[in-house]
Amino acid sequence: MDFQIQHAPVFTVIEFQLSEAEEVVAQPDSMISMSPGIQISSAIGQPRSGQGWWSGFKSLLGGESFFRAVFRAKRDSQTLLLAPDNYGDIIPISLVDVGNLYLSRGSYLAHVGDCHLTTRYGGMKGVFAKTGLFLLHVSGTGTLFCQTYGAIKERQLAEGEQFLIDNRYVIAFSETVSYQLVKASRSLRDSMMSGEGLVNRYTGPGRLYYQTRVKPSISILGHLLNAAT
């Protein structure tokens, strides 16, 4: 299987070239186009996990869709084009190279090969850190594709090295990296008045992936207006 990321970093899409029996698992409603020799099926949560509906509910808790789409080539030389639902980039991550990862809510786009997606309890700190009460954990030897809002930054942390990131920008981090919710400044007043408030402090070893933009916040009134139009 070959893939190519095109039109980065704003209007990014990913094109797969599939041989017979090869498949791509992706978030629903991410397909732009495909060859007629590709069969689409749906799976609940993690495909072939054996957990059925429970797997789907756990995906919802991790901020992902209840269902996933499975694109399988019925013959050689088939093309599949996927896109994220944001104006942003797509980053391919080989789990063989980086190891197991935790993903923030909404970061997952697709995967190929041996990838196991499970939802794990992140504790109450995840609620305040905006990573969520539950985190999506990815393990295996396949390739993961994450979607971002804006471009992508990557940082490798050494043992004990610390790095601060605004909570809203985090995409993924190695399971070997620990994080803690802290004030942006020593003074609570300075943290709040500067507009930074609380941030995540990550401690290595491991990798961090974060985005350069965040979606604008929508008020409750905004949600109601969107629902009415």
C-alpha positions in Angstrom: 0.0 0.0 0.0 1.2 3.5 -0.9 -0.1 6.8 0.3 0.6 10.4 -0.5 -0.3 13.5 1.5 -1.3 16.4 -0.8 -2.2 20.1 -0.5 -0.7 20.6 3.0 -0.8 22.3 5.4 -4.3 23.9 5.0 -6.5 21.9 2.6 -4.7 18.6 3.2 -6.0 15.3 1.8 -4.4 11.8 1.8 -4.5 9.6 -1.3 -4.1 5.8 -0.9 -3.1 3.4 -3.7 -4.5 0.0 -2.7 -3.8 -3.5 -3.9 -6.4 -6.4 -3.7 -7.4 -7.2 -0.1 -5.7 -4.1 1.4 -7.9 -1.9 3.6 -8.0 1.5 5.3 -10.0 2.1 8.5 -11.2 5.7 8.9 -13.6 8.1 10.6 -17.0 8.2 8.9 -17.7 10.9 6.4 -14.0 11.4 5.6 -14.1 9.9 2.0 -13.9 12.4 -0.9 -13.6 9.9 -3.8 -12.6 6.3 -4.5 -12.3 3.8 -7.3 -15.3 1.5 -8.0 -13.2 -1.5 -7.0 -13.3 -0.6 -3.3 -15.9 -2.0 -1.0 -17.1 0.0 2.0 -18.3 -1.6 5.3 -19.0 -0.2 8.7 -17.6 -1.3 12.0 -18.5 -0.4 15.6 -15.6 1.1 17.5 -12.5 -0.9 16.9 -12.9 -3.3 13.9 -12.5 -7.0 14.8 -12.1 -6.2 18.5 -14.8 -8.6 19.5 -16.3 -6.0 21.8 -19.2 -4.9 19.6 -21.4 -2.1 20.9 -19.3 -1.7 24.0 -16.3 -0.8 21.8 -18.5 1.8 20.1 -19.5 3.4 23.3 -15.9 3.5 24.5 -15.0 5.3 21.2 -17.6 7.9 22.0 -16.1 8.4 25.4 -12.8 9.1 23.8 -14.3 11.8 21.6 -14.4 9.7 18.4 -17.3 8.3 16.3 -19.4 5.3 17.4 -18.9 3.7 13.9 -15.8 3.5 11.7 -15.7 3.1 7.9 -13.6 0.2 6.4 -12.4 0.6 2.8 -11.3 -2.7 1.3 -9.9 -3.1 -2.2 -11.5 -5.9 -4.3 -8.8 -5.7 -6.9 -5.5 -4.1 -7.6 -4.8 -0.5 -8.5 -7.6 1.2 -6.5 -7.5 4.8 -5.3 -9.0 6.2 -2.1 -9.0 9.9 -1.2 -9.7 11.0 2.4 -9.9 14.4 4.0 -10.2 15.7 7.6 -13.2 17.8 8.7 -10.9 20.7 9.6 -8.8 23.2 7.6 -5.5 21.7 8.5 -2.9 19.1 8.1 -2.6 15.3 8.3 0.3 13.7 10.0 1.3 10.0 9.4 2.8 8.3 12.4 4.4 4.9 12.2 3.9 3.1 15.5 7.0 1.0 14.9 9.1 4.1 15.0 7.4 6.1 17.9 5.7 3.4 20.0 2.3 3.6 21.6 0.4 7.0 21.7 -2.4 8.8 23.5 -4.6 11.0 21.2 -6.6 14.0 22.2 -10.3 14.2 21.3 -11.0 14.4 17.6 -7.4 13.8 16.4 -7.9 10.4 14.9 -8.5 10.3 11.1 -7.6 6.8 9.9 -5.1 3.9 10.2 -3.7 1.1 8.2 -2.1 -2.1 9.3 -2.0 -3.4 12.9 -3.4 -0.6 15.0 -5.3 -1.3 18.2 -7.5 1.6 19.4 -8.8 1.5 23.0 -10.3 4.0 25.3 -8.6 4.5 28.7 -9.7 6.5 31.7 -7.5 9.6 32.0 -8.7 10.8 35.4 -10.4 14.0 36.4 -7.3 16.0 35.4 -8.2 15.2 31.8 -11.4 17.2 32.1 -9.7 20.4 33.2 -6.7 19.8 30.9 -9.2 19.5 27.9 -7.7 16.2 26.9 -11.0 14.6 28.1 -12.0 12.3 30.9 -11.1 9.4 28.5 -8.1 9.2 26.2 -7.8 7.2 22.9 -4.8 4.9 23.2 -3.2 3.5 20.1 -0.8 0.6 20.0 0.5 -1.9 17.4 2.8 -1.8 14.4 0.7 -0.1 11.8 0.5 3.6 10.6 -1.8 6.1 12.2 -3.1 9.3 10.5 -4.0 12.2 12.8 -5.9 15.3 11.7 -5.1 18.8 12.9 -6.4 22.3 12.8 -3.6 24.3 11.2 -0.1 23.0 10.8 1.8 20.4 12.9 4.6 20.8 15.3 6.6 17.9 16.7 8.9 17.8 19.7 11.1 15.0 21.1 11.5 15.1 24.9 14.5 13.7 26.6 14.3 11.9 30.0 13.0 14.3 32.5 12.7 17.2 30.0 9.6 19.4 30.4 7.6 21.4 27.9 4.5 23.5 28.3 1.6 23.5 25.7 -1.7 25.3 25.8 -4.3 22.6 26.5 -6.3 23.2 23.3 -3.3 22.6 20.9 -2.3 19.1 21.9 -2.8 16.3 19.2 -0.9 13.3 20.5 1.8 12.2 22.9 3.8 9.1 23.7 2.5 6.9 26.5 5.9 7.3 28.2 5.2 11.0 28.5 3.5 12.2 31.7 1.4 15.4 31.9 0.2 17.7 34.7 -2.2 20.6 34.6 -0.4 23.7 35.9 -0.8 27.5 35.9 0.8 29.3 33.0 2.5 31.7 35.5 3.4 31.4 39.2 0.8 34.0 39.9 -2.9 33.0 39.3 -3.6 36.6 38.5 -0.9 36.8 35.8 -2.1 33.4 34.4 -5.7 34.6 34.0 -5.0 38.2 33.0 -2.5 37.1 30.3 -5.3 35.0 28.8 -3.2 31.8 29.2 -4.8 30.4 32.3 -4.0 26.7 32.7 -1.6 24.8 30.5 -0.3 21.2 30.3 3.2 20.5 31.5 4.6 17.4 29.7 7.6 15.4 31.1 9.7 13.1 28.9 10.9 10.8 27.5 8.8 10.7 24.4 7.2 12.7 21.6 4.7 15.5 21.5 2.5 16.5 18.6 0.6 19.7 18.6 -1.2 22.0 16.2 -0.7 25.7 15.4 -4.4 26.7 15.5 -7.5 25.9 17.4 -11.2 26.0 16.4 -12.9 29.2 17.6 -15.0 28.7 20.7 -18.7 28.6 20.2 -21.0 29.8 23.0 -24.2 28.0 24.1 -26.1 30.7 22.1 -24.0 30.0 19.1 -24.8 26.2 19.3 -28.5 27.0 19.5 -28.3 29.4 16.5 -26.4 26.7 14.5 -29.1 24.2 15.3 -31.9 26.5 14.2 -30.4 27.3 10.8 
